[in-house]
Amino acid sequence: MTMDQRASSRGPDRVAALIEGLVEQEENEAGRGIVRPFQRTAGDEVQGVVDRAEIVVGIALSAARSGHWSVGIGVGQVRQPLPAETRAGAGPAFEYARIAVERAKHSPGRVAVAGPVGDEVSELLEAIESGLQLLAELEHRRSEEGQDAGRLVDAGKTQREAARELGVTQQAVSSRLRTGMWGESRRLASVVSGMLERVDRLVDGEGGSGGQG
């Protein structure tokens, strides 16, 4: 994955804060799919290597929610053995991520996906990108109240428990989830993750090691 800060010349450098947040995720069980850490590569750009589709989708949507990043996902092989430093990595996945992030700067949701050309792969990549762009727009437009309610529900709390923690009624939590299309977006994210896993298996079957750069 390659992410480039938007409008960096008119705002603060956000790279350090982004990397800090991703390091925290990497230290959690959910972050075990980050096989090489996100690092600043040049200017206001960061890059990391991830091999779990749901982590890729989660990072992309979190970045989209902030509105500060263009996100490029490259699906392909990486040169082995991978160096310790992400910025020293090479292979098609890195090249595709570069292509994707440049296209993301002018794409809906500021997210794009690139990978090898092939009938099945190309169709899946197009569907993945469309799904991610729709999800990114939903994430960016959802209210903070809707985000808070959704995060609590995702953490396993019932709507009643979430309402008690937020200090609102259960009906308010239900309304926030419905207005923010939380359930629908999570189902779509699961579908997109599944398609991304399918592409990764197809690419990996061509030889080498697959991944998302």
Salt bridges, closest charged atoms under 4 A:
ASP4 OD2 - LYS105 NZ 3.39
ASP13 OD2 - ARG40 NH1 3.11
ASP44 OD1 - ARG40 NH1 3.98
GLU45 OE2 - ARG98 NH2 2.61
GLU54 OE2 - ARG52 NH2 2.68
GLU85 OE1 - ARG87 NH1 2.78
GLU102 OE2 - ARG98 NH1 3.92
GLU102 OE2 - LYS105 NZ 3.08
GLU120 OE2 - ARG198 NH2 3.00
GLU129 OE1 - ARG103 NH2 2.26
GLU137 OE1 - ARG141 NE 3.50
GLU139 OE1 - ARG65 NH2 2.86
GLU139 OE2 - ARG142 NH1 3.17
GLU139 OE2 - ARG186 NH1 3.03
ASP148 OD1 - ARG151 NH2 2.63
ASP154 OD2 - ARG186 NE 3.20
GLU165 OE1 - LYS157 NZ 3.52
